[in-house]
Amino acid sequence: MQQVKSEAFLAGARIVDPRALPVPVRSRRKFANNFGRAWVLHRKAMLRGVAIGMLVVALGGVYQARDHIATGAMILGEVAQGRFADAGFAIGKISITGQTLTSEQAIFDALGIEPHTSTVSFDVEAARQRIADLPAISTVSVRKAYPADVIVTVTEKIPVARWRVDGITFVIDAAGEQIGEDRGAYSELPLVVGDGANDDAMAMIRALDQYPALKEDLVALSRIADRRWDMIYDTGLRIQLPELGVARALRSLNTYQSQYQLLDRDVTVIDLRVDSLVAVRPTKTEADLAKDEAARKAALAKQLLSTQPFPLPARTRPSETVMQATTPQ
């Protein structure tokens, strides 16, 4: 290394205030070096953190503006509906077929069609599901016929009986579910009465189907305490069936009817609740018959007393005086 004499170095020197000397930028350079080193080593993690931060900020902004966004979306939807309707796609005709128990108004309400609803934006599947939830509906088809028609075809559940409870008569299906009110169109269906009668109606109806003679003039099946059945006929006859062994009791009753015409007798109650025993209650008991006979005899005696073969002579009361009128002279 070449050495410089002190004289030559001092010859070009000048006096400088130390405070005027520049400050080295070591801190800035150190930060840059550290950032560069971190970027090289952890670039993916840093990018992921930046993305997460930006997403959080964006979600916060959306949450703050949620009311305005919802209002804007609603306005856009209404504008789109209006444009489709103005273009000739507003629903103008709704065709409904296949319903008997279900009213057209109930189906129309389930469709959810407003005055300016267009066929383009009408949600067929949502409407179909709402109609399928109606009590009497078994299957339903909803389709759009452009430009402005909606066609609804329904298949209803099959009614098997009428159920009267709390003064109202419903129509029920094979599962015992209410599928509508009976407005007089299903009078040929069997009638079951009482709480719980709908749940066990089909079992009793199927049991009676084996004995057509027992179904003649049968008015209703009455459920007693949700445990057993009574059969009620139009003559007022009531047949009390047991809680258990109904099939055996019906078989015995059918035998009694075929051999002895038990149902045609002058009785009001036939009690089959005890196995191997038939108890009957006549329309009139022996006491009633005795009273009727006594009343008949009393009426006959009264009639005999009031009818005489010859007229009796008239009686004159003792206080009566017979006076003869005379003509003055």
Secondary structure, DSSP 8 states (H G I E B T S, - for coil): -----HHHHHHT-----GGGS----HHHHHHHHHHHHHHHHHHHHHHHHHHHHHHHHHHHHHHHTHHHHHHHHHHHHHHHHHHHIIIIIB--EEEEES-SSS-HHHHHHHHT--TT-BTTT--HHHHHHHHHTSTTEEEEEEEEETTTEEEEEEEE----EEEEETTEEEEE-TT--EEEE--STTTTS-EEESTTHHHHHHHHHHHHTT-HHHHTTEEEEEEETTTEEEEEETTS-EEE--SS-HHHHHHHHHHHHHHH-GGGSSEEEEE--STT--EEEESS-HHHHHHHHHHHHHHHHHHHHH--SS-------TT----------
